[in-house]
Amino acid sequence: MQHLVLNGGAVGVVGRWCRVKRLSEEDKVEIWQRLERGESMRSIAQQLGSGSTAVRDYVAGCGGRRPVPDDWSPLRLSATEREEISRGLAAGESLRVIARRLGRAPSTVSREVNANGGRGRYRAKIAHDASRRRARRPKPAKLAQCRRLRDVVEDKLAKLWSPQQISGWLCETYPNDLEMRVSHETIYLSLYVQSRGALRRELTAALRSGRSARRPRRTKGGFGQGQLTNMVNISQRPAEANDRAVPGHWEGDLIFGKGMSCIGTLVERHSRYVMLLPLPDGHAAHLVRDRLAERILTLPAGLRRSLTWDQGKEMAQHVQFTIDTGVQVYFCDPKSPWQRGSNENTNGLLRQYLPRSTDLSALTQDDLDAIADSLNQRPRQTLGFKPPCQALAEAVATTP
């Protein structure tokens, strides 16, 4: 059976025809409006009467970002206004008089004249053509033009650094070299919009999300974990823990993989230093208590001050844990993961190393230590782009 594809948009098979609607400009506007409301691409395609592949390809081609319209902004000077400026200069009028007649700020007219040859050489058509040329988009990407910068960015992406970490690290490492500066937004665009021709497409797999295009945020529903007894609420946590003034206050959680396998994660609030603990036999309360106590007791006394956890049943033996270690456990309010935000953020970073399809029960302590070491050496924006290992060492050295 012979397949046919026609330029007019009809796709089908000999003897059996199916019309696929082309996306009009109105359809494209509606796609972005619906995406911003959180609708799925499949739902949008059904509403538009188009194929979901066509919608997905269009959005991916834009890098998941609404294109900037190529309209001439009314804030810019028009060709007519530039003619008025030229005539005013030829008549010997001051820039303020010209600006008043145009209803523009004197500084606008002054910048326009100075940027295009000054009073003696200003020509309206030349100035207008130059303005349109400068405003043309897209411009050549900085990463496509600077091989040295592109090599560094690609190397850090391959090491699983985020675009924001790379941008901040470049500022710290090359403070006097403007060529070695790039914003995290430029890195994202160079990955998502391949027409910019800068970074390799496959490097999108190194991003935390692993996505090849941006997607709208969606609200996820929560579920209860049961009620623990003798809990101490996070509202009673000491002020030094709340303001991250001293090291030794930790946040903890479990992350799950294939077949409900899991590991424990601990993040120090002051430095964002990470420790991971294997749970090969499951996450029953006594197993979590024993493994957690064993790891906590390897720390110096000055780094064992408190632990904040959610209200998961794995912490049902928290009272015994406190007796064994001397570390008080504080519990977040229900459905309030933001109260242990450092740990939530770290769990997101860990998904770059441990996707949900990973059998976490097969990981040894050495495996997890290698992952934690990689995270602890990555620069963090919240630390002024210091790595957590450095921040913790400095904090311990200055804490009495």
N, C-alpha and C positions, 0 to 999 in steps of 0.2 A: 504494500500500500504506500503510495507516494505522498510525502508531506509537502505542503506548499506554504510559503510565507510571502505575503504581498505587501508592498510599501504602503498601501492604503490602510493597513492595520488589520486586515482580515487574516486570520490564522486558522488553518484547518487541514482536512485530509480530503483527497479526491472523493467525491460522492457524499461528503459530510462536512458542512461548513459551520464555523463558529466565529462570531464577531467579537473581537476584543477592542474595547473602547480605548482610544488614545487619551492621554491626560491633557486636558486643556489648561490654560493659565488659571481659569477659575477653579478647576479641580486641584491644581497645585496649591493654591491659596487655602482651599478647604482642608487639604491634607495636613498642612501645618497647624491650622486652627484645631483640628481634631486631635492631632498628636499632643498639642499643648494642653488639651483637656484630659489626656491620659488614655485615649482610645487606642486599641491595638491596630496594627496595620491590616490584619485580616478583616476586622470590622469596618475599617475605613474603605477598603477595597469593595466590600459588599455594598456599602452605602453609595459608592460612586458607580457601581456597576462595572468595575474594572477588575483585572486580575491582581491578586495579591503580590505576585512577582513583579509586576510593573510598578506598583506602589513602593515595594521594598527596594527595587533597583533605583528608583528616583531618589528616595530618601538617602540611600547609601551613597549615591553619586554626589549628594550635597554634604556628605559627612555627618548626617543627622542634624544639620543646622539650617534654619531657614535662610535662604539666600538674601543678601542685601539688595534691595531694588536699585536699578540703575537710573533712578530719577535725578534730575538736577534740583538740588535743594534750594528752596527760596531764600535760605540764609546766604547763599553765594551771590556774588555780583553777576548780573546778567550782561549780555552783550550791549544792550541799550544803555545800561548804567555806565559801562566802560566807555561808551561813546561820549556820554555826558562828562565824564572825568577828563577825557582827552580834549574836548572842546573848552572846558573850564581852564585847563592848564594852558591851552593855546591863548586864551583870553587874559591870562595873568592872574586868575582868581586864586585866592588862598585855598588850602585844603579844607579848612573849616567851612568856608562858604559853599564849596562843592558838596561837602558832606551834608550840610543843612538842606540844600536843594534836593538831594537824593533821599533824605530821611535816613541817612546812615551815620554811624559813629565816626568822628574824625579819625580815630585810630584805624578803622577799617580802610578808609581811603588812603591814609598814610602808608599802611603796609602794602596795599595794592600798588601804589606808585613806586615805592622803594624797591619792591620785588621785581619790577619790570622796567628798570632802566633809569628811574628818577624823572624829575620834571622835564628835563630836556630831551629824553629819549622814549618817553612813554607813547605806545601806540595801541589803540583799543583792540584791533583784531589780533595782533601778536600776543597781547596779554590774555585775551580770551581763549585763544587756542592753547596757550601754555597752561592755563588753568584747567581746561578740560583734559589735557594730557596728564597732568599731575593727579587728577581725580579719578582717572581710569582704574578700574579694578577687574580682575585681581592683579596686584603687583607681584613681581618676582619674589618668591619667599626667601627670607634671609638664609634659611638652612639650605636652600638650593644653590645659593650664590657663594656661601662660605664653606668650603670643604673641611677646613680645620674644625670649625664649630660643629658641623654635621657629624664628623667622626666621633667627637667626644659625646654628643647627645646619643648617638646610636650605641656607643659602648655602655653608657649608663643605663639606657633602656634595657639592654641585654642583661644587665645585672639586677633588673627588676626595680630600679629607681623610678619613682613617679615623676611626671613632667614638672610638678611644682618643686620637688626635691632637687631636680637637675637645675632648674632656673635659679633657685636660691644658692645652690652650691657654686654655680658659675660666678655669681656676684661676689661670693666670699673668696673664691680661688683666684679670680682674675679681676681684682678691684679697679685696675687702671687700664684694662684692655676692653674697650667698648665693642670690639668685634666679637668678643666671646660672651656676649649677653643675648639672651633670648627669653621671651616670656613663656610661661607654661601654656598659655592659650595658643601661641604659635606652634608649639610642639604638638598639641592635640590636633590642630587644624592640618598640620603637615602629615599626620598619621591618618586622619579620617578622610581628608579630601585629597585623593591621589593626583588630581589634576595639578596640584601645586608642585608635584614632582620633586619632593625633598627627601622624606624618610621612607624606608622600605615598608610596604604594607604589612608584612609578616610580623613587624615589631608591635603591632596592636595586641598580639598575644601576650606581650610583656606587661601590658597595663593591668591594673588590679582587677578590672572588670572583664578583661579579655575581649571586649566588644570591638567591632570594626566600625561602629557608628554610634553616635550618642542616642540615648533613649530617655524618654521622660521619666521622672520619678514616679513611683507608684507606692501607694500606702499598703503596707502589709498588715494583715490582722494578727493579733497576738492570741495566746492561749494560756490558760492558767497552769500553775505548777503545783498546786496544793498549798496547804498551810503548814508552816513550820512552827515549832513551839520555842518559847524562851528567846525569841529574836530580839536583838538590839537594833533599833531603826537607825538609818543613816543620819537622821536629824541629830542624833546624839554623838556623832563622830566628832573628835576634837578639832578645833579650829586649825591647828597646824597641818592636819590632813586635808581639810577643805581648801586651804589656800596654797597647798603644795610647798609649804615653807621649808620643810625638812624631809630628807629621804627616809624610806622605811615603811611607807604606807602603800599598800598594794591593792590592786583590783584583780578579781579572778572570775573565770568562767570556763565552760566546756565548749569545744567545737566538735561537730559531728561529721562523720564521713560515711562511707559505704557500709550498709548493714548495721547502722547505729553504732559503729565503732567511734571512739572519741579520744581526745586528749585534753589535758588541763592547760589553761593559759594563765599566766600571772604577769601583770604589768605594774611596775613601780611608778607611782603617780608623779613624783618630782622629776624623774629623768626619762620616763617612758621605757625603762629597761625591761626586757622581756625574758621570762623563764617559761619553759614548757615541760610538762611531765606526762609520760605515757600512762595509759590506762588499758593495758591489753586484755584485762579480764572483765571489763565493763565499768559502769559508773554507779554501782551501788554505793550507798552512803559510807559504809565502812571502808570500802576500797579507796574512795576519794579522800576520806579523812587520813588514812594511813599514808598514801602517796604524797598528799599535800604536806602533812606534818614532816615527813622525811625530807622533803625538798626545802621547806622553810627553815628547818633546823641546821641546814648547811650554811645559812647566812650568818654574818656577824650580828651580835645582839643589837647594835644600833640600826640595823636594817630590818628588824622584826617588831614593828610598831602596831600595825593594824591590817585588816583584810576586809575589803568590801566585795559582796557577792550579791547575785540576785536571789529570788526566793525559790530556787530549784530544789527538788527533793534530794539531790546529791549531797546537800549540806545539812541533812537532817541530824548529823552527829556533830554539829558545830560546837556544842558545849564541851564535848570531850576533846575536840581539836584545840580549843582554847586552854583547857587544862594541860594538855600535852605540850603545847608550844609557848603558852603565855601570850599569844596573839589574839586580841579581841576581834571578833567577826561582826561587821555591821552589814545590814541588809537593806537593799534598795526598796523603794515603794513598788507595788505591783505595776507591771507594764511600763517601767521607767528606765529603760536601758541607758538613757542619756546620763543617768546619775553615776554610771561608771563608763564614761565616754572614752577614756584612754584605752580601756580594755576592748570596747566595741570597735574602735578604730583599728587596733592591733589585730583583732580577729579578721577584719576585712583585709588587712595586709597579708595575713597568713594564708588566705585563699589563693594567693599567687603561687604559693609553694604547695598547698594542700587543697586541691579542688574537692568538691563534695563527693566526687566519685572515688576518692582515695580510700583504701583500707587502712585506717589509722591504727588499727590494732597491731599491724605488722611493723610499726616504727619503733626503734629502740631509743634509749636515752641519747645515745651518740647521734642518731639521725636528727632528733629534735634539737640537740645542742647546736648542731651545724646550722639549722634553720634559724634558731634564735640568735646565733652569732652574726649571721648575715643581716638580720633585722637590726641588731644593736649597733652595726657599723654603718647603717644608712642614715644620712643627715635628715633631721626633722625640722620642719618650718617652725613649729612651736618652741623649739630650742635654739632658735637663731641659726638653724642649719648645722648645729653640732650633732654628732651621732650620740645616741643614748649612753653608750659605754663611756664616752668622754664626760658627759654631763653627770653621770653617777659617780665617776672617779673624783671629779672636782667637788661634788657635793659632800662626799664622804671625807675628803681631805679638809674641808672647812667646817665640818660639823663637830662640835665638842663631844 
